Amino acid sequence: MHRVNLTIDESLYEQARTHSFVSKKSISQIMRESLSEYLNNDSKTKQQAELVLAADDEQEILEILSKDEFIADVDFKKQFDL
C-alpha cells in the first residue's frame, strides 16, 4: 500500500470521523472504499486510464488523451442498444 496525504475541510473531516465511528471502519478504509467506488463508476475515464497505463510511449498517451470522441464500451452499447 501507498501512503497519501489529504487535506480536507473541518466539516468533511467531522463527517468522516462520525461515519468511521458508526460504521466501525477506519477513516483510511472509508477513503479507500470511496476512492475505489468513484474510480470504478466513471467508465469513460476508467477505460482511458487503462489505455494510458497500457500505452508503450508518451506519443501513444497523448493520442489517447487527445481523442474527445472516445466512448466507453458500456456507453457505446447503451447508445446503440447492444
C-alpha positions in Angstrom: 0.0 0.0 0.0 1.0 3.6 -0.5 0.5 6.5 1.9 -1.4 9.5 0.6 -1.7 12.8 2.4 -5.1 14.5 2.0 -6.3 18.0 3.1 -10.0 18.3 3.7 -12.1 21.0 5.4 -13.2 20.6 9.0 -16.9 19.7 8.3 -15.9 16.9 5.9 -13.4 15.5 8.4 -16.1 15.5 11.1 -18.5 13.7 8.8 -15.8 11.1 8.0 -14.9 10.7 11.7 -18.5 10.2 12.7 -19.1 7.8 9.9 -16.0 6.0 10.9 -17.2 5.6 14.5 -20.7 4.5 13.5 -19.5 2.0 10.8 -16.6 0.8 12.9 -14.2 1.4 10.0 -11.1 3.5 9.9 -11.2 6.7 8.0 -8.5 5.2 5.8 -10.7 2.3 5.0 -13.6 4.6 4.2 -11.4 6.7 1.9 -10.1 3.6 0.1 -13.6 2.3 -0.5 -14.9 5.7 -1.6 -12.0 6.3 -4.0 -12.3 2.8 -5.4 -16.1 3.3 -6.0 -15.5 6.7 -7.5 -12.9 5.4 -9.9 -15.0 2.4 -11.0 -18.1 4.4 -11.6 -16.7 6.6 -14.4 -16.5 4.1 -17.2 -15.1 6.5 -19.9 -12.3 7.8 -17.7 -11.6 4.3 -16.3 -11.2 2.9 -19.9 -9.0 5.8 -20.9 -6.9 5.4 -17.7 -6.5 1.7 -18.5 -5.3 2.6 -22.1 -2.9 5.1 -20.7 -1.4 2.5 -18.3 -1.0 0.1 -21.1 0.5 2.6 -23.6 4.0 2.0 -24.8 5.2 5.6 -25.0 4.4 9.2 -24.5 3.1 9.7 -28.0 0.5 7.0 -27.6 -0.6 8.5 -24.3 -1.0 11.9 -25.9 -3.1 10.3 -28.7 -5.4 8.6 -26.2 -5.9 11.8 -24.2 -6.5 14.0 -27.3 -9.4 12.0 -28.6 -12.6 13.8 -27.5 -14.7 11.3 -29.4 -13.7 8.4 -27.1 -16.7 6.4 -26.0 -16.6 3.8 -23.3 -17.8 0.3 -24.3 -20.7 0.5 -21.8 -21.8 3.8 -23.2 -21.5 2.6 -26.7 -23.7 -0.4 -26.0 -26.3 1.8 -24.3 -26.3 4.2 -27.2 -26.9 1.5 -29.8 -29.0 -0.8 -27.6 -26.5 -3.7 -27.8 
